[in-house]
Amino acid sequence: MPGPGATEPAGLHWQKATLTAIARQTDRVTSFFLAPARPFAFEAGQHVDVRLTAPDGYQAQRSYSIASAPEAAGTIELAIERLEDGEVSPFFHDVAAVGDSIELRGPIGGHFIWRTTDGGPLLLLGGGSGAVPLVSMIRHRAMQGSTVPALLLCSARRWDDLLFRDELLALQARDDGFVLSLALTRDQPRREGDFARRVDDAMMGDLLKQLPASPSRVFVCGANPFVTAAADAAIAAGISPSLIRTERYGQ
């Protein structure tokens, strides 16, 4: 969250957005669908800033990745994890209701984005809620009818903590070049070939075998320990650091 005196990104302005729907994803993550007063185009992987203002004028803001595909017209989906010590997420989980007006600005980010025209093979590595911008990329791929080879690794504590699990399983079942791999750190795998441990060098080797060629783009998102371990494993597997783009939560 930007500190006091943070400057507004060039060309971006705060605007009102209406909360149109709420959908629970897991015990700790809920999707909130927002319709900005001035709809905007965005790229898969970008995020928005959300700002809350208290009656006494105190403001808190937080950045959230957009889960929607860019093809979603007029509405953006934010999958927000509840953080007990957070200033913004408890409001969404405990107070926000359909019809509320929320301040936001965006889209933001130009480094961590992917378009189907960028090609592949594509390797996506997401830990916990870090899967959100990667899901936007996979949804974009599906909406475009792309067959670019893509593998998404989602790491979570348990089976029921996997974000967008059923949707992603259904997308893999289309058999169009998208592979979903799951790593559970406190649960046993439900599918053959999935993992019951944290990401490591051996796991990375197994993942790369499922792609038809070495990835031309790698995106890693999650908490600091996950991003560090996943990026290091990719480099150890022979992937050039120049191909790896990272986004870290919890800095």
C-alpha positions in Angstrom: 0.0 0.0 0.0 1.5 3.4 -0.9 2.6 5.5 2.0 1.9 9.1 2.9 2.8 11.4 0.0 2.6 8.7 -2.6 2.0 10.2 -6.0 -0.9 9.3 -8.4 0.3 7.3 -11.4 0.4 9.5 -14.5 -2.8 9.6 -16.5 -4.8 7.7 -13.8 -7.6 9.2 -11.8 -9.8 8.0 -9.0 -13.4 7.1 -10.0 -16.5 5.5 -8.5 -17.4 1.9 -9.3 -20.6 0.1 -8.3 -20.3 -3.3 -6.6 -22.6 -5.4 -8.7 -22.1 -9.0 -7.3 -20.2 -10.9 -4.6 -19.2 -14.6 -5.0 -17.3 -16.6 -2.4 -14.3 -18.5 -3.8 -12.8 -20.1 -0.7 -13.0 -19.7 3.1 -10.6 -16.7 2.8 -11.1 -15.4 -0.7 -14.2 -13.8 -2.2 -14.7 -12.3 -5.6 -16.2 -8.8 -5.9 -17.5 -7.6 -9.2 -17.2 -3.8 -9.9 -18.7 -1.7 -12.7 -16.6 1.5 -13.1 -18.5 4.7 -13.9 -16.0 5.1 -16.7 -15.3 1.6 -18.0 -11.7 1.0 -19.2 -9.8 -1.5 -21.3 -7.0 -3.5 -19.6 -4.5 -6.2 -20.2 -4.4 -9.6 -18.6 -2.1 -9.3 -15.5 -2.8 -5.6 -14.7 -4.2 -4.4 -11.4 -6.2 -1.6 -9.9 -5.9 0.5 -6.7 -8.9 0.6 -4.4 -9.3 3.4 -1.9 -11.5 3.6 1.3 -12.2 6.8 3.1 -13.4 6.8 6.7 -15.9 9.4 8.1 -12.9 11.2 9.8 -11.2 11.5 6.4 -8.6 8.8 7.0 -7.9 6.9 3.8 -6.5 3.5 3.1 -5.7 2.0 -0.2 -4.7 -1.4 -1.6 -3.7 -2.8 -5.0 -5.6 -5.8 -6.3 -5.0 -7.8 -9.5 -7.8 -8.1 -11.9 -9.1 -11.6 -12.3 -11.4 -11.0 -15.2 -10.4 -11.5 -18.8 -9.9 -8.3 -20.8 -12.8 -9.3 -22.9 -15.2 -8.8 -19.9 -17.1 -5.7 -20.9 -17.8 -3.0 -18.3 -17.1 -5.1 -15.2 -13.9 -6.2 -13.4 -13.6 -9.0 -10.9 -11.3 -8.6 -7.9 -10.6 -11.8 -5.8 -9.8 -10.4 -2.4 -8.2 -12.5 0.4 -9.2 -11.6 3.9 -6.3 -10.4 6.0 -7.0 -10.1 9.6 -4.6 -7.2 10.1 -5.6 -5.5 6.8 -7.2 -2.1 6.5 -9.1 -2.8 3.3 -9.9 -6.5 3.0 -12.0 -6.7 6.2 -14.2 -4.0 4.8 -14.9 -6.0 1.7 -15.5 -9.2 3.6 -17.5 -7.8 6.5 -19.2 -4.6 5.3 -19.4 -4.3 1.5 -22.7 -5.0 -0.1 -24.1 -5.1 -3.6 -24.9 -1.6 -4.7 -22.1 0.1 -2.7 -19.9 2.7 -4.4 -16.2 2.0 -4.3 -13.3 4.3 -5.3 -10.8 2.8 -7.7 -8.2 3.8 -10.3 -6.6 1.8 -13.0 -5.6 -0.1 -14.9 -2.0 -0.2 -13.6 1.1 -2.2 -14.7 2.8 -2.8 -17.9 5.5 -5.3 -17.0 3.4 -8.2 -15.8 1.0 -8.6 -18.7 0.4 -11.2 -21.5 -1.6 -11.1 -24.7 -2.4 -14.1 -26.9 -0.4 -12.4 -29.7 2.7 -12.6 -27.4 2.7 -16.4 -28.0 4.3 -19.1 -25.9 4.8 -21.7 -24.6 3.7 -20.0 -21.4 4.6 -21.0 -17.9 2.5 -19.5 -15.1 3.4 -20.1 -11.4 1.0 -18.8 -8.8 1.0 -19.2 -5.0 -2.2 -18.7 -3.1 -4.0 -15.5 -4.2 -1.0 -14.9 -6.5 -2.9 -17.0 -9.0 -5.4 -14.2 -9.7 -3.5 -12.3 -12.5 -2.5 -15.6 -14.0 -6.2 -16.7 -14.1 -6.9 -13.5 -16.0 -4.3 -14.6 -18.6 -5.8 -18.1 -18.9 -9.3 -16.6 -19.2 -8.0 -14.2 -21.9 -6.5 -17.2 -23.8 -9.8 -19.1 -23.6 -11.9 -16.1 -24.7 -9.6 -15.6 -27.7 -9.8 -19.3 -28.7 -6.0 -19.5 -28.5 -4.1 -22.7 -28.6 -0.8 -21.3 -27.3 0.7 -24.0 -25.1 0.2 -22.9 -21.5 0.9 -24.5 -18.1 -0.5 -23.0 -14.9 0.8 -24.2 -11.5 -1.4 -23.3 -8.6 0.0 -23.8 -5.2 -2.2 -23.7 -2.1 -2.4 -25.2 1.3 -5.4 -27.5 0.7 -7.7 -28.6 -2.1 -10.4 -26.3 -1.0 -8.1 -23.3 -1.0 -7.4 -23.5 -4.7 -8.8 -20.4 -6.4 -11.0 -20.9 -9.4 -10.3 -24.6 -9.1 -13.4 -26.0 -10.9 -13.2 -23.4 -13.7 -9.6 -24.2 -14.3 -10.2 -27.9 -14.3 -13.0 -27.4 -16.9 -10.6 -25.3 -19.1 -8.0 -28.1 -19.0 -10.7 -30.6 -20.1 -11.1 -28.6 -23.3 -7.8 -30.2 -24.4 -6.6 -27.2 -26.3 -3.1 -26.9 -25.0 -3.8 -25.7 -21.5 -2.4 -27.8 -18.6 -3.3 -27.2 -15.0 -0.9 -28.5 -12.3 -1.7 -28.3 -8.6 0.6 -28.3 -5.6 -0.9 -28.7 -2.1 1.4 -28.0 0.8 -0.9 -29.3 3.6 -3.1 -31.8 1.8 -2.9 -34.8 -0.4 -3.3 -34.6 -4.2 -6.7 -35.5 -5.7 -5.3 -36.1 -9.2 -2.5 -38.2 -10.6 0.6 -36.1 -11.3 -0.2 -33.3 -8.9 2.1 -32.5 -6.0 2.0 -32.6 -2.2 4.8 -30.2 -1.4 6.2 -26.7 -2.0 7.7 -25.8 -5.4 11.2 -27.0 -5.8 13.7 -27.8 -8.5 12.4 -31.4 -9.1 8.9 -30.1 -9.4 10.0 -27.5 -12.0 11.6 -30.3 -14.0 8.4 -32.3 -14.0 6.4 -29.2 -15.1 8.6 -28.3 -18.0 8.3 -31.9 -19.4 4.6 -31.1 -19.9 5.2 -28.3 -22.3 6.1 -29.0 -25.9 9.1 -26.7 -25.8 10.9 -24.5 -23.4 8.7 -21.6 -22.3 9.2 -18.2 -24.0 7.5 -16.4 -21.2 7.3 -17.2 -17.4 5.1 -15.3 -15.0 5.4 -15.9 -11.2 3.1 -14.3 -8.6 2.6 -14.8 -4.9 4.1 -14.1 -1.5 7.8 -13.5 -1.3 8.9 -17.0 -0.3 6.9 -18.6 -3.1 8.1 -16.2 -5.8 11.8 -16.6 -4.8 11.6 -20.4 -4.7 9.7 -20.6 -8.0 11.9 -18.2 -9.9 15.0 -19.8 -8.5 13.8 -23.3 -9.6 13.0 -22.0 -13.1 16.5 -20.6 -13.4 18.0 -23.8 -12.1 16.0 -25.6 -14.8 17.8 -23.5 -17.5 15.3 -20.8 -18.1 16.9 -17.4 -18.8 16.1 -14.9 -16.0 15.3 -12.4 -18.8 12.2 -14.5 -19.6 10.9 -14.5 -16.0 8.5 -11.8 -14.8 7.6 -11.7 -11.1 5.0 -9.9 -9.0 5.2 -10.2 -5.2 2.6 -9.8 -2.5 3.3 -8.9 1.1 6.3 -6.6 0.5 
